[in-house]
């Protein structure tokens, strides 16, 4: 698997996770469920930031080549 495919797959996974969290938030009835969703969202945001940073580094490396 090449780098482009890996980044694409990671982005797709993050989007799927976000959709799942959105569904959970719609049906969350208890504060425990909300806390769980909040923790998952925090991790997802971190994953997306990491993905964005990786994409930026790849872009810079490509531009320098």
C-alpha positions in Angstrom: 0.0 0.0 0.0 1.4 3.4 -1.0 1.4 6.5 1.1 -1.5 8.1 -0.8 -3.7 5.0 -0.3 -2.8 4.9 3.4 -3.7 8.6 3.9 -7.0 8.1 1.9 -7.8 5.0 4.0 -7.1 6.8 7.2 -9.3 9.7 6.2 -12.1 7.3 5.3 -11.8 5.6 8.6 -11.9 8.9 10.5 -15.1 9.9 8.6 -16.7 6.6 9.3 -15.9 7.0 13.0 -17.3 10.5 13.0 -20.6 9.2 11.5 -20.8 6.5 14.1 -20.3 9.0 16.9 -22.9 11.3 15.4 -25.4 8.4 15.6 -24.4 7.7 19.2 -24.9 11.3 20.1 -28.4 11.3 18.6 -29.4 8.4 20.8 -27.4 9.2 23.9 -29.7 9.5 26.9 -27.4 9.2 29.8 -24.5 11.4 31.0 -22.3 8.2 30.9 -23.0 7.7 27.3 -22.3 11.4 26.6 -19.0 11.2 28.4 -18.0 8.1 26.4 -18.9 9.9 23.1 -17.0 13.0 24.3 -13.9 10.9 24.9 -14.2 9.2 21.5 -14.6 12.6 19.8 -11.5 13.9 21.6 -9.5 10.9 20.3 -11.0 11.3 16.8 -10.1 15.0 16.6 -6.5 14.0 17.6 -6.5 11.4 14.9 -7.7 13.9 12.3 -5.1 16.4 13.4 -2.4 13.8 13.1 -3.6 12.9 9.6 -3.6 16.5 8.6 -0.1 16.9 9.8 1.1 13.8 8.0 -0.5 15.1 4.8 1.2 18.4 5.2 4.6 16.8 5.7 4.0 14.6 2.6 3.1 17.7 0.6 6.2 19.5 1.8 8.4 16.5 0.9 6.8 16.3 -2.5 7.3 20.0 -3.2 10.9 19.9 -2.1 11.7 17.0 -4.5 
